[in-house]
Amino acid sequence: MTKYILAIDQGTTSSRAIIFDKNLNVISSDQKEFNQHFPNSGWVEHDPEDIWQTTLETCHNAITRALISSSDLLSIGITNQRETIILWDRETGTPVYRAIVWQDRRTANICQKLKSQNLEVKVKEKTGLLLDPYFSATKISWILENVSGARLAATQGKLAFGTVDTFLLWRLTNGAVHATDITNASRTSLFNIHKKAWDDELLSLFDIPEALLPEVRDCNELFGMSNPDILGSKIPITGIAGDQQAAAIGQACFSPGMVKSTYGTGCFALLNTGANIVSSSNKMLTTIAYGINGHVSYALEGSIFIAGAAVQWLRDGIRIIDDAKQTFELAERSDKQQDIYLVPAFTGLGAPYWDPDCRGAIFGITRDTGREELARAALEAVCYQTRDLLEAMKRDWAIGSEIETTLRVDGGLAANNWAMQFLADILMSNVDRPVNLETTALGAAYLSGLHMEALPAPEEFETRWTRERCFKPTMSPAECDRKYKGWSDAVQRTLINNITTFDCNH
């Protein structure tokens, strides 16, 4: 009997379950949104029980829609929103506080205090990451300091910490396994990417007890078996990776120099640097791309906080659209003579600026500016920010700058033809969109199937990647430069912490 792979894709605004066959064709899927909580300005939280229940519900629904039973599942792969943290009681499995989401900015003061002590260099040397509220460590510290009894319980080994993958793994195995994969570990600010282990000095710096931490494994290991009471069968869980790394795997970016960009709530570009740990001087992140069969590959990553969320703002914030798909036709109808720049710094700006204090702004509006121009500006902002990332990556990695870049794209916004054409134009480079846009879930499924020996090695998998469309640049270089200069000027007017090390007009 044909066996199937269940991929759990737990994201920032929704949980999804997708069932693939052994040729990695999508058989069925389900998706459920869950509530976002904003208890204070700059705070973003999720209820871990919402995460768990929506994950469970989508898994059951996907199995039902596939017209199979859980016993037909060969294995499970998990991919997840990264940096989001959960602490829970080891005995009861009950979270001690809501999940603090990667977007949350409440620990900015903690980060600033550590920076003032010149500790960012040490953190960056060991982890490849900056001192920023974005990452997990200061979020853990906040819970330990602000939830009554949490620090004592953590010290006594009564609490467990995990990124969302770890929490789901714990729940799926009914508390039998407390583990994570190497990509999620590398995003905590507690993991030494050189030694590939939790770092005692970092744990001391952030005042986090080691007893909280999960075991770290490669992405395609046997993590555990699902409890039969949960999904109906005992199923091997054999693949885990953070969402952006999973997307890079799903895009078959296994060779150094390959780059992908995923457009979801935020935008995340990963450049595979192979065995080279490339330190950034342009506020890129150095991270682990994957650990497969004992081999670790590294990447440069640029993170944009607001991508698809800018379109959500048009819909839910100022309510000028009813559906994200409307942006395509609105942008087409817009007055191209109006140079409107939306800098979507709703929660600050990510790479290559890393200014958590600046806020969004719109430049160039006139009395004639309408929703068409605002829709176009929101889409263009995503593309401009992508160029910011790729320009910085090329400066950081000399070898990479010699490689002709073709960007592989995925995520919801990648389906927008207008946005992808503008992206190719502003990058002055080809943009490849794959046949399967579910690359994040695909990456998790691939890792899972690889462990089960149901799928080929990375080298062969790379040859199977198929392109649906190549967007080629059509804009003149002069017009491209003019528009990008306008964007760079707009960003500089928005920044609070003006970055002198980054030349926007380079």
Phi and psi in degrees as a GROMACS rama.xvg file:
@    title "Ramachandran Plot"
@    xaxis  label "Phi"
@    yaxis  label "Psi"
@TYPE xy
-60.5064  136.071  THR-2
-106.948  149.993  LYS-3
-119.846  161.545  TYR-4
-116.288  129.332  ILE-5
-96.6992  121.594  LEU-6
-106.648  123.828  ALA-7
-97.84  121.523  ILE-8
-117.843  94.9593  ASP-9
-96.0787  108.745  GLN-10
-106.033  -173.003  GLY-11
-72.6502  -34.5599  THR-12
-115.66  -10.7895  THR-13
-155.913  161.882  SER-14
-111.493  140.525  SER-15
-132.764  151.032  ARG-16
-131.647  130.802  ALA-17
-129.493  133.567  ILE-18
-105.829  124.717  ILE-19
-109.758  149.073  PHE-20
-85.266  -178.251  ASP-21
-75.1  -4.89592  LYS-22
-97.8461  7.79225  ASN-23
63.2504  31.8094  LEU-24
-85.8353  141.021  ASN-25
-75.0839  125.36  VAL-26
-97.7569  -40.5017  ILE-27
-162.729  165.551  SER-28
-157.933  165.091  SER-29
-152.829  151.908  ASP-30
-144.449  138.114  GLN-31
-135.316  126.676  LYS-32
-79.2034  158.455  GLU-33
-137.915  166.338  PHE-34
-69.1292  142.964  ASN-35
-102.649  138.099  GLN-36
-117.822  131.128  HIS-37
-127.22  73.1344  PHE-38
-67.1796  -26.2836  PRO-39
-144.465  165.793  ASN-40
-58.8638  126.687  SER-41
83.6057  -3.69777  GLY-42
-95.1512  137.779  TRP-43
-136.184  123.995  VAL-44
-133.864  154.049  GLU-45
-124.151  149.118  HIS-46
-82.2909  117.402  ASP-47
-56.025  -30.8275  PRO-48
-68.7758  -32.1288  GLU-49
-64.6389  -42.7928  ASP-50
-58.8756  -47.5685  ILE-51
-66.176  -47.4015  TRP-52
-65.9184  -40.3862  GLN-53
-68.9682  -35.4339  THR-54
-63.2286  -47.5071  THR-55
-62.1781  -45.0322  LEU-56
-64.078  -43.7098  GLU-57
-67.2976  -35.0724  THR-58
-62.6887  -48.4302  CYS-59
-62.6124  -41.8907  HIS-60
-66.2141  -40.8697  ASN-61
-64.3098  -39.7258  ALA-62
-63.336  -44.1712  ILE-63
-62.7468  -44.8673  THR-64
-66.7916  -27.8846  ARG-65
-76.9288  -6.83675  ALA-66
59.4078  40.25  LEU-67
-129.035  174.381  ILE-68
-110.682  166.435  SER-69
-62.161  -25.1211  SER-70
-68.9329  -15.6197  SER-71
-82.9094  -5.64081  ASP-72
-81.9003  125.914  LEU-73
-73.0056  -42.0338  LEU-74
-167.271  174.448  SER-75
-126.343  136.488  ILE-76
-117.713  147.267  GLY-77
-126.068  134.181  ILE-78
-133.284  153.975  THR-79
-153.702  156.327  ASN-80
-59.1462  130.981  GLN-81
-90.4006  167.538  ARG-82
68.0813  -23.6656  GLU-83
-64.2243  136.328  THR-84
-122.828  148.737  ILE-85
-135.93  136.355  ILE-86
-117.32  134.172  LEU-87
-141.923  161.583  TRP-88
-74.7767  126.12  ASP-89
-65.5006  -29.4969  ARG-90
-81.1488  -45.3486  GLU-91
-96.6258  -20.9931  THR-92
76.8819  7.30356  GLY-93
-85.3575  127.386  THR-94
-62.1928  144.882  PRO-95
-88.3551  -13.4431  VAL-96
-161.203  162.931  TYR-97
-59.7663  157.549  ARG-98
-64.6197  129.717  ALA-99
-93.1535  120.142  ILE-100
-83.35  154.56  VAL-101
-54.824  -29.4999  TRP-102
-75.3621  -13.2887  GLN-103
-66.3844  138.169  ASP-104
-115.21  13.1055  ARG-105
-65.4798  -20.782  ARG-106
-97.9917  20.0587  THR-107
-58.2489  -38.1683  ALA-108
-67.1701  -37.8962  ASN-109
-61.5281  -45.7702  ILE-110
-62.2766  -42.3397  CYS-111
-64.4093  -38.3431  GLN-112
-63.2818  -43.4854  LYS-113
-66.2493  -37.5291  LEU-114
-62.7535  -40.2637  LYS-115
-64.977  -19.6142  SER-116
-93.6808  11.3588  GLN-117
58.7129  38.4979  ASN-118
-96.7609  -8.30466  LEU-119
-64.209  -36.1662  GLU-120
-60.3012  -44.2174  VAL-121
-62.0952  -45.8801  LYS-122
-61.4796  -44.6426  VAL-123
-65.8342  -40.5115  LYS-124
-59.5978  -40.4226  GLU-125
-83.9175  -37.1294  LYS-126
-110.565  -19.5385  THR-127
79.5029  2.60293  GLY-128
-108.696  160.436  LEU-129
-89.711  164.432  LEU-130
-81.9416  102.062  LEU-131
-151.031  146.689  ASP-132
-58.2347  -18.7456  PRO-133
-54.1999  -37.6246  TYR-134
-89.0767  169.918  PHE-135
-76.6334  -34.9609  SER-136
-57.3735  -49.3158  ALA-137
-68.4445  -26.3956  THR-138
-65.3815  -42.6024  LYS-139
-61.1772  -46.3858  ILE-140
-57.5225  -40.58  SER-141
-61.952  -45.923  TRP-142
-62.0054  -43.4153  ILE-143
-61.5127  -33.4025  LEU-144
-86.8595  -24.5459  GLU-145
-113.58  -11.0369  ASN-146
-101.193  121.803  VAL-147
-56.2792  125.79  SER-148
82.3974  -4.91313  GLY-149
-67.4609  -44.6416  ALA-150
-64.055  -43.8898  ARG-151
-61.8646  -46.3388  LEU-152
-62.5521  -38.6522  ALA-153
-64.9793  -43.7384  ALA-154
-62.621  -34.9153  THR-155
-80.9846  0.682355  GLN-156
76.9907  19.1173  GLY-157
-90.4737  -12.1687  LYS-158
-113.751  153.968  LEU-159
-120.731  140.674  ALA-160
-107.484  146.568  PHE-161
-160.338  150.114  GLY-162
-72.4927  174.857  THR-163
-61.6358  -34.2778  VAL-164
-59.2286  -42.1944  ASP-165
-64.9033  -41.3777  THR-166
-63.8774  -44.2415  PHE-167
-65.3585  -40.4471  LEU-168
-61.7563  -42.7801  LEU-169
-59.6632  -47.546  TRP-170
-67.1094  -43.0262  ARG-171
-64.1553  -32.2494  LEU-172
-95.823  8.52974  THR-173
57.0551  40.8575  ASN-174
82.3455  9.22322  GLY-175
-79.6245  -23.9865  ALA-176
-130.195  128.83  VAL-177
-120.546  94.8129  HIS-178
-151.854  163.029  ALA-179
-142.104  176.618  THR-180
-103.547  170.698  ASP-181
-68.659  -27.6173  ILE-182
-72.4775  -44.124  THR-183
-65.8278  -39.4939  ASN-184
-59.4014  -36.7363  ALA-185
-69.9896  -6.94631  SER-186
-104.189  8.03602  ARG-187
-92.0818  -16.129  THR-188
71.0914  14.3781  SER-189
-118.653  -3.91747  LEU-190
-110.415  125.96  PHE-191
-82.2115  111.273  ASN-192
-75.6602  -14.5251  ILE-193
-80.6189  -46.8407  HIS-194
-86.0293  -14.5372  LYS-195
56.7754  51.1893  LYS-196
-157.788  156.999  ALA-197
-57.96  144.583  TRP-198
-111.101  119.593  ASP-199
-60.1597  -39.5358  ASP-200
-65.0671  -39.3074  GLU-201
-69.3166  -39.1422  LEU-202
-60.3832  -38.9657  LEU-203
-68.7455  -42.2852  SER-204
-59.5458  -43.6268  LEU-205
-91.0195  -0.412037  PHE-206
57.046  54.3578  ASP-207
-119.781  123.041  ILE-208
-66.3615  136.057  PRO-209
-62.1953  -26.9805  GLU-210
-60.214  -18.2037  ALA-211
-74.1139  -23.7631  LEU-212
-84.0681  146.854  LEU-213
-82.9104  163.742  PRO-214
-70.62  144.53  GLU-215
-107.636  131.157  VAL-216
-131.469  165.609  ARG-217
-61.1039  165.046  ASP-218
-69.8383  -26.6142  CYS-219
-116.405  42.6277  ASN-220
-98.4415  167.504  GLU-221
-77.8928  110.435  LEU-222
-87.3452  -29.073  PHE-223
163.929  -177.951  GLY-224
-114.986  134.779  MET-225
-65.8867  141.289  SER-226
-67.8661  130.34  ASN-227
-61.4801  -22.4461  PRO-228
-71.5806  -15.3371  ASP-229
-89.8249  -51.2878  ILE-230
-113.401  -3.50486  LEU-231
102.782  -11.9448  GLY-232
-148.904  164.089  SER-233
-89.6912  108.421  LYS-234
-120.987  132.452  ILE-235
-66.4034  133.887  PRO-236
-101.329  108.094  ILE-237
-127.725  13.0277  THR-238
-154.363  130.032  GLY-239
-144.25  135.958  ILE-240
-157.476  146.978  ALA-241
-58.1939  154.44  GLY-242
-58.4293  -40.4353  ASP-243
-73.4402  -36.7535  GLN-244
-66.7221  -39.7216  GLN-245
-61.8646  -38.9284  ALA-246
-64.2805  -40.0379  ALA-247
-63.1575  -38.8181  ALA-248
-66.9301  -44.9124  ILE-249
-61.9994  -28.5995  GLY-250
-85.644  4.34417  GLN-251
57.5977  38.8425  ALA-252
-86.8214  66.9835  CYS-253
-94.2506  -14.0813  PHE-254
-99.6963  140.924  SER-255
-54.7044  135.847  PRO-256
99.8056  -16.9878  GLY-257
-77.2569  142.958  MET-258
-137.212  140.728  VAL-259
-129.997  154.626  LYS-260
-134.538  126.446  SER-261
-107.031  128.87  THR-262
-111.361  95.3998  TYR-263
-118.672  -133.764  GLY-264
-56.6217  -48.4174  THR-265
-108.322  -169.857  GLY-266
-130.264  135.96  CYS-267
-136.275  118.904  PHE-268
-106.314  131.146  ALA-269
-121.864  128.332  LEU-270
-111.056  116.619  LEU-271
-69.5798  122.045  ASN-272
-110.793  13.1405  THR-273
63.1778  -134.127  GLY-274
-79.4061  -5.55644  ALA-275
-82.5738  123.682  ASN-276
-89.4148  102.516  ILE-277
-95.6518  115.845  VAL-278
-81.947  135.885  SER-279
-95.848  138.494  SER-280
-106.234  7.48685  SER-281
-123.374  28.1051  ASN-282
62.943  23.4522  LYS-283
-75.9732  165.285  MET-284
-102.497  140.358  LEU-285
-99.9943  123.939  THR-286
-144.025  173.656  THR-287
-90.9887  123.829  ILE-288
-75.6943  -42.8938  ALA-289
-172.534  159.302  TYR-290
-125.405  112.015  GLY-291
-128.603  124.254  ILE-292
52.6984  39.0149  ASN-293
84.4362  -5.36966  GLY-294
-100.636  127.514  HIS-295
-107.05  130.945  VAL-296
-116.294  144.946  SER-297
-108.776  168.847  TYR-298
-150.576  155.854  ALA-299
-95.907  135.525  LEU-300
-129.086  138.222  GLU-301
-117.577  130.614  GLY-302
-114.241  124.432  SER-303
-105.827  123.348  ILE-304
-67.9785  -37.7757  PHE-305
-122.901  113.735  ILE-306
-127.725  -91.4099  ALA-307
-57.9566  -25.9152  GLY-308
-63.0144  -25.5911  ALA-309
-66.7806  -38.7684  ALA-310
-68.3097  -39.5664  VAL-311
-59.5472  -36.8333  GLN-312
-64.0134  -40.9558  TRP-313
-58.9691  -38.3844  LEU-314
-79.0634  -51.4924  ARG-315
-97.4924  -26.001  ASP-316
-86.6051  -64.1024  GLY-317
-100.19  -5.11772  ILE-318
55.4215  47.5725  ARG-319
-100.391  -4.33426  ILE-320
-135.201  157.703  ILE-321
-100.483  -23.9332  ASP-322
-147.25  142.61  ASP-323
-57.0444  -30.7091  ALA-324
-64.3894  -20.8911  LYS-325
-65.3849  -23.6397  GLN-326
-61.351  -30.4988  THR-327
-58.9265  -56.3864  PHE-328
-71.0265  -33.4225  GLU-329
-64.4087  -44.1993  LEU-330
-62.5039  -38.4874  ALA-331
-61.0346  -38.5646  GLU-332
-84.5032  -9.45053  ARG-333
-66.2756  157.529  SER-334
-78.1572  106.472  ASP-335
-69.806  -11.9554  LYS-336
-77.8706  -15.287  GLN-337
-90.3835  118.76  GLN-338
-91.9802  93.3917  ASP-339
-104.92  129.187  ILE-340
-120.316  118.255  TYR-341
-100.243  117.271  LEU-342
-98.6955  102.072  VAL-343
-84.1179  58.1057  PRO-344
-86.4092  55.2961  ALA-345
-65.4338  -32.2725  PHE-346
-125.834  37.39  THR-347
87.4015  -178.282  GLY-348
-113.63  137.541  LEU-349
-84.4565  -144.837  GLY-350
-64.1271  148.37  ALA-351
-92.6747  21.3626  PRO-352
-96.2864  -46.152  TYR-353
49.6064  60.557  TRP-354
-115.445  97.9682  ASP-355
-74.7328  -14.021  PRO-356
-95.7091  -20.8121  ASP-357
-71.4844  159.3  CYS-358
-131.403  166.791  ARG-359
-64.3165  155.684  GLY-360
-154.737  155.094  ALA-361
-122.456  130.673  ILE-362
-119.786  143.254  PHE-363
94.1097  4.57179  GLY-364
-72.5825  146.025  ILE-365
-129.711  -178.483  THR-366
-63.9021  -23.533  ARG-367
-85.5567  -6.97604  ASP-368
-70.5148  128.334  THR-369
-128.814  -166.291  GLY-370
-66.6667  -26.5648  ARG-371
-61.9169  -46.3571  GLU-372
-69.6868  -36.4126  GLU-373
-67.258  -39.1  LEU-374
-62.4187  -44.9751  ALA-375
-62.1495  -42.1192  ARG-376
-63.1204  -36.935  ALA-377
-64.941  -42.9126  ALA-378
-68.301  -43.1671  LEU-379
-62.5621  -36.4364  GLU-380
-58.4833  -38.336  ALA-381
-62.7379  -41.4313  VAL-382
-71.3371  -42.1428  CYS-383
-59.9608  -43.7423  TYR-384
-64.4617  -34.9197  GLN-385
-63.0411  -42.0358  THR-386
-62.7554  -41.0391  ARG-387
-51.2299  -45.9436  ASP-388
-64.5122  -49.8054  LEU-389
-66.2988  -36.296  LEU-390
-62.25  -43.2769  GLU-391
-65.8193  -41.5859  ALA-392
-60.4115  -42.2102  MET-393
-63.343  -36.5291  LYS-394
-71.2542  -30.7886  ARG-395
-75.059  -34.2702  ASP-396
-122.578  100.224  TRP-397
-57.6346  -40.3714  ALA-398
-61.534  -43.3602  ILE-399
-61.8917  -32.9038  GLY-400
-67.8179  -18.9754  SER-401
-87.338  -8.74241  GLU-402
-94.194  128.168  ILE-403
-67.3331  118.802  GLU-404
-86.6355  127.714  THR-405
-117.787  123.271  THR-406
-88.9398  128.008  LEU-407
-96.1357  127.833  ARG-408
-116.684  153.225  VAL-409
-157.366  -178.292  ASP-410
94.2778  169.315  GLY-411
-56.8105  -43.3554  GLY-412
-70.3672  -20.2763  LEU-413
-64.19  -18.4174  ALA-414
-77.5441  -11.1699  ALA-415
-84.1901  106.685  ASN-416
-61.5098  -39.8673  ASN-417
-61.688  -45.9891  TRP-418
-63.6857  -41.7893  ALA-419
-69.2034  -34.2948  MET-420
-67.4057  -42.3499  GLN-421
-64.9499  -35.1828  PHE-422
-60.9574  -47.1628  LEU-423
-60.152  -40.0529  ALA-424
-63.7563  -49.4848  ASP-425
-74.4006  -24.8134  ILE-426
-83.0395  -18.8131  LEU-427
53.5581  44.3748  MET-428
-152.26  156.141  SER-429
-68.3061  146.31  ASN-430
-124.101  119.364  VAL-431
-101.012  126.613  ASP-432
-108.505  125.14  ARG-433
-76.1168  164.581  PRO-434
-60.9836  -43.957  VAL-435
-100.581  109.701  ASN-436
-81.4137  -8.06056  LEU-437
-82.8759  52.2756  GLU-438
-71.9254  -28.9293  THR-439
-64.8626  -52.4131  THR-440
-63.6051  -37.1512  ALA-441
-59.9814  -42.3828  LEU-442
-61.3704  -42.6751  GLY-443
-63.9527  -42.3375  ALA-444
-64.2867  -41.1524  ALA-445
-61.701  -47.2731  TYR-446
-57.718  -42.9136  LEU-447
-64.7987  -47.0356  SER-448
-67.8142  -30.7253  GLY-449
-62.6558  -45.0081  LEU-450
-60.7101  -37.7187  HIS-451
-79.343  2.05157  MET-452
61.2624  28.9125  GLU-453
-98.2425  -10.5292  ALA-454
-131.455  155.452  LEU-455
-74.6772  168.071  PRO-456
-62.7528  159.115  ALA-457
-51.3482  -39.1537  PRO-458
-60.6405  -41.7454  GLU-459
-75.4985  -37.7278  GLU-460
-59.8573  -36.1777  PHE-461
-59.7061  -36.7422  GLU-462
-72.1006  -18.068  THR-463
-86.4741  -12.4069  ARG-464
-60.7843  133.663  TRP-465
-125.071  139.337  THR-466
-96.697  134.368  ARG-467
-87.1488  -39.2966  GLU-468
-157.994  142.899  ARG-469
-109.44  120.56  CYS-470
-92.3701  123.582  PHE-471
-109.068  143.242  LYS-472
-64.5824  137.316  PRO-473
-123.327  -15.1639  THR-474
-74.2857  143.946  MET-475
-67.1048  146.319  SER-476
-56.2238  -36.5227  PRO-477
-65.4043  -43.4704  ALA-478
-67.701  -39.477  GLU-479
-59.8753  -47.6925  CYS-480
-63.5041  -39.9152  ASP-481
-62.1481  -45.5139  ARG-482
-68.2591  -40.1314  LYS-483
-68.5546  -35.6064  TYR-484
-62.0957  -39.7407  LYS-485
-60.6252  -42.2919  GLY-486
-61.7417  -46.8002  TRP-487
-60.2756  -41.0212  SER-488
-62.5484  -41.9596  ASP-489
-62.5827  -43.4988  ALA-490
-62.2142  -45.0302  VAL-491
-60.7219  -33.7286  GLN-492
-72.006  -19.0119  ARG-493
-91.0525  -31.4861  THR-494
-62.7449  137.918  LEU-495
-89.2927  -51.9484  ILE-496
-93.49  80.5633  ASN-497
-61.0359  125.552  ASN-498
-91.8113  109.581  ILE-499
-81.1479  -16.9105  THR-500
-82.1915  -8.66123  THR-501
-113.369  117.744  PHE-502
-93.0368  101.568  ASP-503
-65.0643  -25.127  CYS-504
-99.0368  13.4604  ASN-505
